[in-house]
Amino acid sequence: MVEGRTLTPHDLFLAPERAWLLALAPLAWAGGAWLERRREREVRVALGPRAAELHDVSRRRRAAGRALGAAALFFGATAAMEPAFGESAASTPRGVDVVIALDVSRSMLARDAAPDRLGAARRELEGLLARAAGDRFGLVAFAGDATRVCPLTRDLASFRTLLAGVDVDLPRRGGSDLAAALDAAAAAFPEGATEGGAVVLLTDGEDHGGRAVDAAARARARGLAVHAVAYGAADGGKIVVDDGAGGSRVLTDATGRDVIS
């Protein structure tokens, strides 16, 4: 028990999702034993009765070698899970899990923020990443649908690379489905490991019909905090898009009027 609650894998390891690596140790042992038996059969066929005399000592050495190899894999896998238990665990700074739900709908190209809404969101995310201390970050990009771009990771360099590659061409559908974004962000957390995690929603969209409120309630029921950051001026802004010829133009509607978001 820790502070009145039952220990979970996340109390003992910073990366418990890598536990599957532990299976490599018994697999390596079993594979080595199978190869050894096969080799001994081949030697018996070649040498006959003398084979047993030759293998008594070498068999023990190879068995010891397999045991050491399996042990090395086991402890290597344990290290990859980043143990956080022991006498110093209480004083070891522990980060939190944060999934960013970033709106990449076309309206995020409106220039009522500098350089535009999407650029402003990226800039503020950089500020958040700069203050990370052992935190894991994940990324969901959304418009009319939602896509998980980056799983939870402490590799902030990779996170930044994936973040830089996200733009308004990624979503398959237009619009801003906030509920889909929140549900996808909540799904990025491992089952049973959401307590203390957070979802940060960066968007210029509106919650038509209250679906996002319901999605936020579902996330909160799993122990997740949901934070929303809004972009866009009250009187709206024009959307600037690529004109296909290396320049840009203001997005217009079917009547030729500038679209104001």
Salt bridges, closest charged atoms under 4 A:
ASP11 OD1 - ARG5 NH2 2.63
GLU17 OE2 - ARG136 NH1 2.78
GLU36 OE1 - ARG62 NE 2.56
GLU40 OE2 - ARG59 NE 2.78
GLU42 OE2 - ARG38 NE 3.71
ASP56 OD1 - ARG59 NH1 3.67
GLU82 OE2 - ARG18 NH1 3.17
GLU82 OE1 - ARG154 NH1 3.98
ASP97 OD2 - ARG136 NH2 2.84
ASP112 OD2 - ARG117 NH2 2.64
GLU126 OE1 - ARG160 NE 2.93
ASP145 OD2 - ARG172 NE 3.51
ASP177 OD1 - ARG211 NH1 3.01
ASP183 OD2 - ARG218 NH2 2.85
GLU191 OE2 - ARG222 NH2 3.87
ASP204 OD2 - ARG117 NH1 2.67
ASP258 OD2 - LYS238 NZ 3.05
